[in-house]
């Protein structure tokens, strides 16, 4: 099991990192069952970049190079995206050929020279030096900057064999002049302790490389792991606004920004605007057709609401912040009714009448009970509607369905015409 390098010291306050990398667009599009409009995606990029996040991963699909062109046009021709913003496009060694073709076709060379292309799955066909050949192919079409994305299925610890394998891949990147590397917690199985050891060792052993963590939240630890990675030396941090990302999502950029603000952690590329990041997080729900999350950390639209009728811990501790107060049944106490009315200027002689306060209490209680009954009925309808919204996602079975449809519309060869199931194996056809 890997341990901390000798003399390692974490940092928790009063330091800065190079940049924040945003995955909202790429992973948001990958996760969205019904896709997203280019107009909405551009609006979201404008919101994220104007909030201070300048490193944006914009896509991985076969139609996305055309979208990248529209984003760069928005930046250079219209000026609604800050000049400091830079963009990266993802491909893997399973998808590189059509994507290289589309990049060359859709983007002028000055745009190709500006963007990063991130290469993933670099272990594929390593004996044939496929990664090295793809890097050369990208440079030949005009791509000026490369980064790499290293996939991993970490566990609760990082063993030395896996760490050695990771360093061998980093060395291959180094040989290609790649010094910006994303370490993927690809299935969200890292925990903060192992993240700390991993980050400390990678930085110690590779001082010429800039690392950042792709922290998934399958176990709810994406944000914690991403913060831990920079506490222990990583020079960038990554996530999505609202935690947007595959499956349970990624680290929440607005939560990262709030932690940075509390601990005087700067971002050299551009200052962050926490309010604008929260607005971008809520916009992402509209763009990707995601049910709004009222109580999501930092950016949920109800997260700043506090119950005024029970012991309010933040106020009690003297760390109160701007909030909207509400009352519900569990927070309904006569003493708080008296206090609320007093703060609104009701005469003290009226408030001294306990029967009056009791009357107000009972009226409020009856109103709350009626409201709850109605909201229960409304919620049942709303929940069913949300579940129904996602029921018609395109599943893998539909690939076969449309393949059969396509076969029916073609001229069958005499041999295929005699086969009831065109998807039987070659051995079955031979027999």
C-alpha positions as CSV (number, residue, x, y, z in Angstrom):
1,X,0.0,0.0,0.0
2,X,1.2,3.5,-0.9
3,X,2.2,5.9,1.9
4,X,3.0,9.6,2.0
5,X,6.3,10.6,0.6
6,X,8.9,11.7,3.2
7,X,8.4,15.2,4.4
8,X,5.0,15.7,2.8
9,X,2.9,18.5,4.3
10,X,-0.7,19.2,3.3
11,X,-2.0,22.8,2.7
12,X,-5.4,23.9,3.8
13,X,-5.5,27.7,3.7
14,X,-3.8,30.7,2.1
15,X,-2.5,29.2,-1.2
16,X,-3.6,29.2,-4.8
17,X,-4.0,26.8,-7.6
18,X,-3.7,27.3,-11.4
19,X,-7.3,26.9,-12.6
20,X,-10.6,25.2,-12.3
21,X,-11.6,22.8,-15.1
22,X,-15.3,22.5,-15.8
23,X,-17.0,19.3,-17.1
24,X,-20.5,20.5,-17.0
25,X,-21.0,20.5,-20.8
26,X,-19.3,17.3,-21.7
27,X,-20.5,15.1,-18.9
28,X,-23.9,16.9,-18.8
29,X,-24.4,16.0,-22.5
30,X,-23.3,12.4,-21.9
31,X,-25.7,12.0,-18.9
32,X,-28.7,13.8,-20.4
33,X,-31.1,11.1,-21.6
34,X,-32.6,13.4,-24.2
35,X,-29.6,15.6,-25.0
36,X,-29.5,19.4,-24.9
37,X,-29.8,22.2,-27.4
38,X,-26.7,23.9,-28.7
39,X,-28.3,27.3,-27.8
40,X,-28.7,26.1,-24.2
41,X,-25.2,24.7,-24.0
42,X,-23.7,28.0,-25.3
43,X,-25.7,30.0,-22.7
44,X,-24.4,27.7,-20.0
45,X,-20.8,28.1,-21.1
46,X,-21.3,31.9,-21.1
47,X,-22.7,31.6,-17.5
48,X,-19.8,29.4,-16.3
49,X,-17.0,31.4,-17.9
50,X,-18.4,34.7,-16.7
51,X,-18.4,33.3,-13.2
52,X,-14.6,32.9,-13.4
53,X,-14.2,29.3,-14.6
54,X,-12.0,29.4,-17.7
55,X,-11.0,25.8,-18.5
56,X,-14.0,24.2,-20.2
57,X,-14.4,20.6,-21.5
58,X,-16.8,21.0,-24.4
59,X,-17.5,17.6,-25.8
60,X,-16.7,14.1,-26.9
61,X,-19.4,13.2,-29.5
62,X,-19.2,12.9,-33.2
63,X,-21.3,16.0,-33.8
64,X,-19.5,18.1,-31.2
65,X,-16.7,19.5,-33.3
66,X,-19.3,21.6,-35.1
67,X,-20.5,22.8,-31.6
68,X,-16.9,23.6,-30.6
69,X,-16.8,25.8,-33.8
70,X,-19.9,27.7,-32.6
71,X,-18.5,28.2,-29.1
72,X,-15.2,29.6,-30.5
73,X,-17.2,31.9,-32.8
74,X,-19.1,33.1,-29.8
75,X,-15.9,33.9,-28.1
76,X,-14.0,35.5,-31.0
77,X,-16.7,37.0,-33.2
78,X,-19.4,38.0,-30.6
79,X,-17.3,38.4,-27.5
80,X,-19.8,36.9,-25.0
81,X,-17.2,34.4,-23.7
82,X,-14.2,35.9,-21.9
83,X,-10.9,36.0,-23.8
84,X,-9.3,34.0,-21.0
85,X,-11.5,31.0,-21.6
86,X,-10.0,27.9,-23.1
87,X,-11.6,24.8,-24.3
88,X,-10.8,21.1,-24.5
89,X,-12.3,18.3,-26.6
90,X,-12.2,14.7,-25.6
91,X,-11.5,11.6,-27.6
92,X,-10.4,8.1,-26.6
93,X,-8.4,5.5,-28.5
94,X,-11.7,3.8,-29.2
95,X,-13.2,6.9,-30.9
96,X,-10.3,8.8,-32.3
97,X,-10.7,8.2,-36.1
98,X,-14.1,9.8,-36.8
99,X,-13.4,12.5,-34.2
100,X,-10.1,13.5,-35.8
101,X,-11.9,13.6,-39.2
102,X,-14.6,15.8,-37.8
103,X,-12.2,18.1,-36.0
104,X,-10.2,18.6,-39.3
105,X,-13.4,19.2,-41.2
106,X,-15.2,21.6,-38.8
107,X,-12.5,23.7,-37.3
108,X,-10.1,26.1,-39.1
109,X,-6.5,25.7,-38.2
110,X,-6.4,28.8,-36.0
111,X,-9.1,27.2,-33.8
112,X,-7.4,23.8,-33.8
113,X,-4.3,25.5,-32.6
114,X,-6.2,27.1,-29.7
115,X,-8.1,24.2,-28.2
116,X,-6.8,21.3,-26.2
117,X,-7.6,17.8,-27.2
118,X,-7.6,15.3,-24.3
119,X,-6.7,11.7,-25.2
120,X,-8.1,8.9,-23.0
121,X,-7.8,5.1,-22.8
122,X,-4.1,5.4,-23.7
123,X,-3.4,1.8,-22.7
124,X,-5.2,0.5,-25.8
125,X,-2.9,-1.2,-28.3
126,X,0.1,0.2,-26.4
127,X,2.3,-2.5,-28.1
128,X,1.4,-0.9,-31.4
129,X,2.0,2.7,-30.0
130,X,-1.5,3.7,-30.9
131,X,-1.5,6.6,-28.4
132,X,1.7,8.0,-29.9
133,X,0.3,7.7,-33.4
134,X,-2.9,9.4,-32.5
135,X,-1.0,12.3,-30.8
136,X,1.0,12.7,-34.1
137,X,-2.2,12.6,-36.1
138,X,-3.8,15.3,-34.0
139,X,-0.7,17.5,-34.5
140,X,-0.7,16.9,-38.2
141,X,-4.2,18.4,-38.5
142,X,-3.2,21.5,-36.5
143,X,-4.1,20.7,-32.9
144,X,-1.7,22.7,-30.9
145,X,-2.2,21.5,-27.3
146,X,-2.7,18.0,-25.9
147,X,-3.6,16.7,-22.5
148,X,-4.4,13.2,-21.3
149,X,-7.1,11.6,-19.2
150,X,-6.0,8.4,-17.3
151,X,-8.8,6.1,-16.4
152,X,-8.7,4.2,-13.1
153,X,-10.9,2.1,-10.9
154,X,-9.3,2.9,-7.5
155,X,-10.2,1.2,-4.3
156,X,-10.1,2.4,-0.7
157,X,-6.3,2.2,-0.9
158,X,-3.8,2.7,-3.7
159,X,-1.4,-0.2,-4.1
160,X,2.1,0.2,-5.4
161,X,1.5,-2.0,-8.5
162,X,-1.4,0.2,-9.7
163,X,0.6,3.3,-8.8
164,X,3.6,2.1,-10.9
165,X,1.3,1.4,-13.8
166,X,-0.1,4.9,-13.5
167,X,3.4,6.4,-13.6
168,X,4.2,4.4,-16.7
169,X,1.3,6.0,-18.5
170,X,2.4,9.4,-17.2
171,X,5.9,8.8,-18.7
172,X,4.3,8.0,-22.1
173,X,2.5,11.3,-21.8
174,X,5.7,13.1,-20.9
175,X,7.4,11.6,-24.0
176,X,4.7,13.2,-26.1
177,X,5.2,16.6,-24.4
178,X,2.0,16.4,-22.4
179,X,2.3,18.0,-19.0
180,X,-1.4,18.4,-18.2
181,X,-3.0,15.2,-16.9
182,X,-6.4,14.4,-15.5
183,X,-6.5,11.4,-13.0
184,X,-9.9,9.8,-13.2
185,X,-11.7,8.2,-10.3
186,X,-13.7,6.6,-13.1
187,X,-16.3,4.8,-11.0
188,X,-16.2,7.0,-7.8
189,X,-14.5,4.5,-5.5
190,X,-11.8,6.8,-4.1
191,X,-12.0,8.0,-0.5
192,X,-10.3,11.1,0.8
193,X,-7.5,9.2,2.6
194,X,-6.4,7.4,-0.5
195,X,-6.9,10.5,-2.6
196,X,-4.4,12.4,-0.3
197,X,-1.7,9.7,-0.6
198,X,-2.2,9.4,-4.4
199,X,-2.0,13.2,-4.9
200,X,1.0,13.7,-2.7
201,X,3.0,10.9,-4.4
202,X,2.1,11.9,-8.0
203,X,3.2,15.5,-7.4
204,X,6.3,14.4,-5.6
205,X,7.3,12.0,-8.3
206,X,6.3,14.1,-11.3
207,X,7.2,17.8,-10.5
208,X,7.0,18.7,-14.2
209,X,3.3,17.7,-14.5
210,X,0.1,19.5,-13.7
211,X,-2.5,17.1,-12.3
212,X,-6.2,17.4,-11.6
213,X,-8.7,14.9,-10.3
214,X,-11.9,13.8,-12.1
215,X,-13.8,12.9,-9.0
216,X,-17.1,11.1,-9.4
217,X,-19.7,11.1,-6.7
218,X,-21.0,7.5,-6.9
219,X,-20.3,7.2,-3.2
220,X,-21.1,10.9,-2.5
221,X,-17.4,11.8,-2.2
222,X,-16.6,13.6,-5.4
223,X,-16.3,17.1,-3.9
224,X,-14.4,15.8,-0.8
225,X,-11.9,13.9,-3.0
226,X,-11.4,16.8,-5.3
227,X,-10.7,19.2,-2.4
228,X,-8.4,16.7,-0.8
229,X,-6.4,16.4,-4.1
230,X,-5.5,20.1,-4.0
231,X,-4.9,20.1,-0.3
232,X,-2.2,17.5,-1.0
233,X,-0.6,19.2,-4.0
234,X,-2.7,18.9,-7.2
235,X,-2.4,22.2,-9.1
236,X,-5.9,22.3,-10.6
237,X,-9.4,21.1,-9.5
238,X,-12.3,19.9,-11.6
239,X,-16.0,19.4,-11.4
240,X,-19.4,20.5,-12.8
241,X,-21.8,23.2,-11.7
242,X,-24.6,21.5,-9.7
243,X,-22.2,18.5,-9.7
244,X,-23.3,17.7,-13.2
245,X,-21.7,14.6,-14.5
246,X,-22.3,10.9,-15.3
247,X,-24.4,8.8,-12.9
248,X,-24.4,10.5,-9.5
249,X,-22.3,13.4,-10.9
250,X,-19.0,15.1,-10.2
251,X,-17.6,17.5,-7.6
252,X,-19.8,20.6,-7.3
253,X,-17.8,23.6,-8.5
254,X,-19.9,26.0,-6.5
255,X,-19.3,24.0,-3.3
256,X,-15.5,24.1,-4.1
257,X,-15.7,27.9,-4.7
258,X,-17.4,28.4,-1.3
259,X,-14.7,26.3,0.4
260,X,-12.0,28.3,-1.4
261,X,-13.7,31.6,-0.3
262,X,-13.8,30.4,3.4
263,X,-10.1,29.4,3.4
264,X,-8.4,32.0,1.2
265,X,-7.6,29.6,-1.6
266,X,-7.2,31.5,-4.9
267,X,-7.4,30.6,-8.5
268,X,-4.7,32.2,-10.6
269,X,-6.6,31.9,-13.9
270,X,-9.5,34.1,-12.8
271,X,-11.3,35.1,-9.6
272,X,-14.5,33.1,-8.9
273,X,-17.9,34.7,-8.5
274,X,-19.9,32.4,-6.1
275,X,-23.3,33.9,-6.8
276,X,-22.8,33.6,-10.6
277,X,-21.7,30.0,-10.2
278,X,-24.9,29.3,-8.3
279,X,-26.9,30.9,-11.1
280,X,-25.0,28.7,-13.6
281,X,-25.8,25.6,-11.5
282,X,-29.5,26.3,-11.7
283,X,-29.3,27.1,-15.4
284,X,-27.7,23.6,-15.9
285,X,-30.9,22.1,-14.7
286,X,-32.9,23.8,-17.5
287,X,-30.3,23.0,-20.1
288,X,-30.1,19.3,-19.3
289,X,-33.8,18.8,-18.4
290,X,-33.0,17.9,-14.8
291,X,-35.5,18.2,-12.0
292,X,-34.5,21.3,-9.9
293,X,-32.7,20.3,-6.6
294,X,-34.1,22.6,-3.9
295,X,-31.6,21.7,-1.2
296,X,-28.4,21.0,-3.1
297,X,-25.4,22.4,-1.3
298,X,-24.6,26.1,-2.0
299,X,-26.7,26.4,-5.2
300,X,-30.0,24.8,-4.4
301,X,-32.8,27.3,-4.7
302,X,-34.1,26.6,-1.2
303,X,-30.8,25.9,0.5
304,X,-30.7,29.3,2.3
305,X,-34.1,28.8,4.0
306,X,-34.0,28.3,7.7
307,X,-36.7,27.1,10.1
308,X,-37.3,30.1,12.4
309,X,-39.2,28.2,15.0
310,X,-36.7,25.8,16.3
311,X,-33.2,26.4,17.8
312,X,-31.4,28.0,14.8
313,X,-27.9,26.6,15.2
314,X,-26.0,29.0,12.8
315,X,-27.5,32.0,14.5
316,X,-26.9,30.5,17.9
317,X,-23.2,30.0,17.0
318,X,-22.9,33.6,15.7
319,X,-22.2,32.5,12.1
320,X,-25.6,33.5,10.6
321,X,-25.8,34.5,6.9
322,X,-28.5,36.0,4.7
323,X,-31.4,33.5,4.7
324,X,-35.1,33.4,4.3
325,X,-36.9,32.1,7.4
326,X,-40.0,29.9,7.3
327,X,-42.2,28.1,9.8
328,X,-43.6,24.6,9.7
329,X,-45.5,22.4,12.2
330,X,-42.4,21.1,14.0
331,X,-41.1,24.7,14.5
332,X,-44.4,26.1,15.7
333,X,-44.0,27.3,19.4
334,X,-46.0,30.0,21.2
335,X,-42.8,31.6,22.4
336,X,-41.6,32.1,18.9
337,X,-45.0,33.5,17.8
338,X,-44.7,36.0,20.6
339,X,-41.1,36.8,19.5
340,X,-41.9,37.2,15.8
341,X,-44.9,39.5,16.5
342,X,-42.8,41.6,18.9
343,X,-40.1,42.0,16.3
344,X,-42.8,43.3,13.9
345,X,-43.9,46.0,16.4
346,X,-47.0,44.4,18.0
347,X,-47.9,46.1,21.3
348,X,-46.4,44.4,24.3
349,X,-49.7,44.5,26.2
350,X,-51.3,42.4,23.4
351,X,-48.4,40.0,23.5
352,X,-48.8,39.6,27.3
353,X,-52.2,37.9,26.7
354,X,-51.4,34.2,26.6
355,X,-54.9,33.4,25.2
356,X,-54.3,35.7,22.3
357,X,-50.9,34.0,21.5
358,X,-52.6,30.5,21.8
359,X,-55.3,31.6,19.4
360,X,-52.7,32.7,16.8
361,X,-50.9,29.4,17.4
362,X,-54.0,27.3,16.8
363,X,-54.9,29.2,13.7
364,X,-51.4,28.8,12.2
365,X,-51.4,25.1,13.1
366,X,-54.8,24.5,11.4
367,X,-53.5,26.4,8.3
368,X,-50.3,24.3,8.2
369,X,-52.2,21.0,8.5
370,X,-54.5,22.0,5.6
371,X,-51.5,23.0,3.5
372,X,-49.7,19.8,4.2
373,X,-52.6,17.7,3.1
374,X,-52.8,19.6,-0.2
375,X,-49.0,19.4,-0.7
376,X,-49.0,15.7,-0.1
377,X,-51.5,15.2,-3.0
378,X,-49.6,17.6,-5.2
379,X,-46.3,15.9,-4.5
380,X,-47.7,12.5,-5.4
381,X,-48.6,13.8,-8.8
382,X,-45.3,15.7,-9.2
383,X,-43.2,12.6,-8.3
384,X,-45.1,10.4,-10.7
385,X,-44.7,13.0,-13.4
386,X,-40.9,13.2,-12.9
387,X,-40.5,9.4,-12.9
388,X,-42.6,9.1,-16.0
389,X,-40.5,11.8,-17.7
390,X,-37.5,9.5,-17.6
391,X,-39.2,6.2,-18.5
392,X,-38.8,6.5,-22.3
393,X,-35.0,6.8,-22.4
394,X,-33.4,5.1,-25.4
395,X,-32.1,1.7,-24.2
396,X,-29.7,-0.6,-25.9
397,X,-32.5,-2.9,-27.1
398,X,-33.6,-0.1,-29.4
399,X,-30.4,-0.5,-31.4
400,X,-31.6,-3.9,-32.5
401,X,-35.1,-2.6,-33.1
402,X,-33.9,0.1,-35.5
403,X,-31.4,-2.3,-37.1
404,X,-34.3,-4.7,-37.9
405,X,-36.3,-1.7,-39.2
406,X,-33.3,-0.8,-41.5
407,X,-33.0,-4.4,-42.7
408,X,-36.6,-4.5,-43.6
409,X,-36.2,-1.4,-45.8
410,X,-33.3,-2.8,-47.7
411,X,-33.1,-5.4,-50.4
412,X,-32.3,-8.7,-48.6
413,X,-29.9,-11.1,-50.2
414,X,-31.6,-14.5,-50.9
415,X,-29.6,-16.0,-48.0
416,X,-30.8,-13.4,-45.5
417,X,-34.4,-13.6,-46.7
418,X,-34.4,-17.2,-45.4
419,X,-33.1,-16.3,-42.0
420,X,-35.8,-15.4,-39.5
421,X,-33.4,-13.7,-37.1
422,X,-30.7,-11.6,-38.9
423,X,-28.8,-11.4,-35.6
424,X,-27.9,-15.1,-35.3
425,X,-24.2,-15.9,-35.2
426,X,-22.0,-16.7,-38.2
427,X,-21.6,-20.3,-36.9
428,X,-25.3,-20.7,-36.9
429,X,-25.6,-19.4,-40.4
430,X,-22.9,-21.8,-41.6
431,X,-24.7,-24.7,-40.1
